[in-house]
Amino acid sequence: MIEIDYKSSLPIYEQIIEQFKLNIVKGIFRPGESVASVRKMAAMLDITPSTVAKAYAELERQGVIETIRSKGTYISDTKTSQPSADVEKIKKRMLSDVIELKHSGYSLKEMQQMLKELYDSI
């Protein structure tokens, strides 16, 4: 379910966040479904519990998961979750990639096709 790429430049906690969202979009994680505890997830991924706790805290802040005291942590109803991040922050990350692609000679049409392929693959 959650896969960590130890060679990635993306911090592990951000990979966990991304993987949770991807699994929700793909329908693998469904609203109301139970989420592994911090300790259990850390053991499954062979990472420190503090890294998982950091990811879970951010996921909860974004409304992706919710913790119910004495019951556990669950996937939130995606219709009520908050936007995942500031749109301007996302646009800045995308701009960097667009600059790289344009510098490499890709046309707008080619970039749009890449984006469509990525979108459709989810």
VOBA-1610 file (N, C-alpha, C; in pm, whole numbers, padded with zeros to 5 digits, always signed):
BEGIN
Met+00082-00120+00000Met+00000+00000+00000Met+00086+00126+00000Ile+00175+00139+00096Ile+00264+00254+00102Ile+00404+00206+00066Glu+00463+00271-00033Glu+00596+00234-00077Glu+00689+00354-00060Ile+00804+00330-00001Ile+00903+00434+00021Ile+01019+00414-00076Asp+01058+00523-00141Asp+01175+00520-00229Asp+01289+00589-00155Tyr+01380+00509-00104Tyr+01489+00564-00023Tyr+01589+00643-00105Lys+01583+00633-00238Lys+01672+00708-00326Lys+01611+00842-00367Ser+01484+00862-00336Ser+01415+00984-00374Ser+01467+01104-00295Ser+01464+01220-00360Ser+01501+01344-00291Ser+01386+01394-00204Leu+01267+01338-00224Leu+01151+01376-00144Leu+01162+01313-00006Pro+01149+01392+00100Pro+01158+01335+00235Pro+01056+01222+00255Ile+01090+01128+00340Ile+01006+01010+00362Ile+00866+01049+00409Tyr+00856+01145+00500Tyr+00723+01181+00549Tyr+00636+01237+00436Glu+00697+01310+00341Glu+00623+01362+00227Glu+00583+01250+00131Gln+00668+01148+00120Gln+00633+01032+00038Gln+00511+00961+00097Ile+00506+00950+00229Ile+00392+00887+00295Ile+00265+00966+00265Ile+00272+01097+00276Ile+00157+01183+00248Ile+00111+01163+00104Glu+00205+01166+00012Glu+00174+01149-00130Glu+00111+01012-00157Gln+00166+00908-00094Gln+00115+00773-00114Gln-00027+00758-00058Phe-00055+00820+00055Phe-00189+00816+00111Phe-00288+00878+00013Lys-00254+00995-00038Lys-00343+01065-00130Lys-00361+00985-00259Leu-00254+00927-00310Leu-00262+00845-00431Leu-00355+00726-00408Asn-00339+00660-00293Asn-00424+00544-00262Asn-00571+00582-00246Ile-00597+00702-00199Ile-00735+00750-00188Ile-00791+00776-00327Val-00714+00845-00411Val-00758+00876-00547Val-00786+00748-00625Lys-00702+00647-00605Lys-00719+00520-00676Lys-00829+00433-00616Gly-00884+00473-00502Gly-00990+00396-00440Gly-00940+00281-00354Ile-00810+00276-00330Ile-00752+00171-00245Ile-00786+00198-00099Phe-00776+00325-00059Phe-00819+00368+00075Phe-00955+00435+00057Arg-01050+00395+00140Arg-01186+00450+00129Arg-01224+00526+00256Pro-01311+00626+00242Pro-01355+00701+00360Pro-01407+00608+00469Gly-01364+00636+00592Gly-01406+00556+00706Gly-01318+00436+00734Glu-01229+00405+00641Glu-01141+00290+00658Glu-01034+00320+00764Ser-01003+00220+00843Ser-00904+00232+00949Ser-00763+00244+00891Val-00681+00325+00956Val-00542+00345+00917Val-00453+00280+01023Ala-00345+00219+00981Ala-00251+00157+01076Ala-00202+00261+01175Ser-00179+00218+01298Ser-00126+00309+01400Ser+00013+00356+01358Val+00058+00462+01422Val+00192+00516+01392Val+00298+00408+01409Arg+00293+00339+01521Arg+00394+00235+01547Arg+00388+00120+01447Lys+00266+00078+01414Lys+00250-00032+01320Lys+00298+00009+01180Met+00262+00129+01136Met+00305+00177+01004Met+00457+00191+01001Ala+00515+00242+01110Ala+00661+00256+01117Ala+00729+00120+01106Ala+00673+00022+01173Ala+00730-00113+01167Ala+00716-00172+01027Met+00600-00151+00963Met+00579-00203+00828Met+00675-00140+00727Leu+00704-00011+00745Leu+00791+00061+00651Leu+00938+00060+00693Asp+00964+00007+00814Asp+01098+00002+00870Asp+01161+00142+00880Ile+01081+00233+00938Ile+01127+00370+00961Ile+01091+00409+01103Thr+01137+00525+01146Thr+01110+00569+01283Thr+00965+00614+01300Pro+00907+00586+01416Pro+00770+00631+01442Pro+00754+00783+01430Ser+00857+00859+01461Ser+00844+01005+01453Ser+00823+01052+01309Thr+00878+00980+01212Thr+00857+01015+01071Thr+00712+00990+01032Val+00657+00878+01074Val+00517+00848+01045Val+00427+00947+01118Ala+00460+00979+01243Ala+00380+01074+01320Ala+00377+01210+01250Lys+00489+01252+01194Lys+00495+01380+01122Lys+00404+01375+01000Ala+00407+01264+00926Ala+00320+01249+00809Ala+00173+01248+00850Tyr+00141+01171+00953Tyr+00003+01162+00999Tyr-00047+01299+01047Ala+00037+01374+01116Ala-00004+01506+01164Ala-00038+01597+01046Glu+00041+01592+00941Glu+00015+01674+00824Glu-00111+01625+00751Leu-00126+01495+00739Leu-00246+01439+00676Leu-00372+01480+00753Glu-00361+01481+00885Glu-00475+01521+00967Glu-00502+01670+00951Arg-00395+01750+00948Arg-00410+01894+00929Arg-00481+01925+00797Gln-00450+01845+00695Gln-00510+01865+00562Gln-00649+01803+00551Gly-00693+01731+00654Gly-00825+01671+00651Gly-00832+01540+00576Val-00718+01480+00549Val-00714+01353+00477Val-00747+01237+00569Ile-00698+01244+00693Ile-00728+01143+00794Ile-00781+01214+00918Glu-00845+01136+01003Glu-00894+01192+01130Glu-00873+01089+01240Thr-00836+01139+01357Thr-00815+01051+01471Thr-00931+01068+01567Ile-00987+00955+01607Ile-01096+00955+01705Ile-01040+00892+01832Arg-01036+00971+01936Arg-00977+00927+02062Arg-01034+00792+02106Ser-00946+00705+02146Ser-00978+00570+02195Ser-01031+00476+02088Lys-01040+00522+01963Lys-01092+00436+01856Lys-00988+00413+01748Gly-00912+00516+01712Gly-00811+00500+01609Gly-00814+00611+01506Thr-00742+00587+01397Thr-00729+00685+01290Thr-00797+00628+01165Tyr-00868+00715+01095Tyr-00948+00674+00981Tyr-00930+00769+00863Ile-00958+00718+00744Ile-00959+00802+00625Ile-01082+00891+00634Ser-01062+01022+00614Ser-01174+01116+00619Ser-01258+01105+00494Asp-01378+01158+00503Asp-01462+01169+00386Asp-01396+01272+00295Thr-01348+01229+00179Thr-01272+01317+00091Thr-01350+01440+00047Lys-01482+01432+00052Lys-01562+01548+00012Lys-01550+01661+00113Thr-01514+01627+00238Thr-01504+01730+00340Thr-01360+01766+00374Ser-01264+01699+00311Ser-01125+01729+00344Ser-01083+01864+00285Gln-00987+01924+00348Gln-00935+02054+00305Gln-00845+02038+00184Pro-00827+02146+00106Pro-00732+02138-00005Pro-00597+02092+00047Ser-00529+02008-00031Ser-00407+01944+00016Ser-00293+02042+00042Ala-00287+02149-00030Ala-00177+02243-00010Ala-00214+02375-00074Asp-00137+02473-00044Asp-00154+02605-00103Asp-00133+02595-00254Val-00228+02644-00331Val-00221+02636-00477Val-00095+02705-00529Glu-00058+02815-00469Glu+00062+02886-00516Glu+00188+02801-00498Lys+00194+02725-00391Lys+00308+02636-00368Lys+00315+02529-00476Ile+00200+02475-00511Ile+00193+02373-00615Ile+00234+02433-00750Lys+00185+02553-00778Lys+00219+02618-00905Lys+00370+02643-00916Lys+00434+02677-00806Lys+00579+02699-00808Lys+00654+02570-00840Arg+00608+02458-00781Arg+00671+02329-00810Arg+00650+02292-00956Met+00531+02316-01007Met+00501+02284-01146Met+00583+02373-01240Leu+00598+02500-01204Leu+00675+02593-01287Leu+00816+02544-01308Ser+00876+02493-01203Ser+01013+02441-01213Ser+01019+02328-01316Asp+00922+02239-01315Asp+00918+02128-01410Asp+00891+02178-01552Val+00802+02276-01566Val+00771+02331-01698Val+00894+02399-01757Ile+00966+02473-01675Ile+01089+02538-01723Ile+01187+02433-01772Glu+01204+02327-01696Glu+01297+02220-01734Glu+01256+02156-01866Leu+01128+02126-01880Leu+01078+02064-02004Leu+01092+02159-02123Lys+01056+02285-02103Lys+01067+02384-02212Lys+01213+02402-02253His+01301+02406-02156His+01445+02417-02183His+01494+02296-02263Ser+01433+02180-02238Ser+01471+02057-02308Ser+01406+02045-02446Gly+01325+02144-02483Gly+01269+02147-02617Gly+01127+02094-02631Tyr+01060+02065-02521Tyr+00923+02015-02530Tyr+00826+02130-02558Ser+00729+02104-02645Ser+00627+02204-02677Ser+00516+02199-02572Leu+00431+02300-02573Leu+00317+02304-02482Leu+00228+02182-02506Lys+00205+02149-02631Lys+00120+02035-02665Lys+00179+01905-02607Glu+00310+01889-02617Glu+00376+01769-02563Glu+00364+01764-02411Met+00379+01880-02347Met+00366+01885-02202Met+00223+01854-02159Gln+00125+01905-02233Gln-00014+01876-02203Gln-00042+01726-02216Gln+00017+01664-02317Gln+00000+01520-02336Gln+00061+01443-02220Met+00179+01487-02174Met+00242+01423-02058Met+00152+01432-01935Leu+00099+01552-01911Leu+00012+01574-01796Leu-00113+01486-01807Lys-00172+01479-01926Lys-00290+01396-01946Lys-00259+01250-01918Glu-00144+01202-01966Glu-00104+01062-01942Glu-00086+01035-01794Leu-00023+01128-01723Leu-00005+01112-01579Leu-00139+01112-01507Tyr-00224+01205-01544Tyr-00357+01215-01483Tyr-00438+01089-01506Asp-00434+01040-01629Asp-00509+00919-01663Asp-00453+00793-01598Ser-00326+00796-01560Ser-00264+00677-01500Ser-00303+00658-01354Ile-00364+00760-01297Ile-00402+00752-01155Ile-00537+00686-01141
//
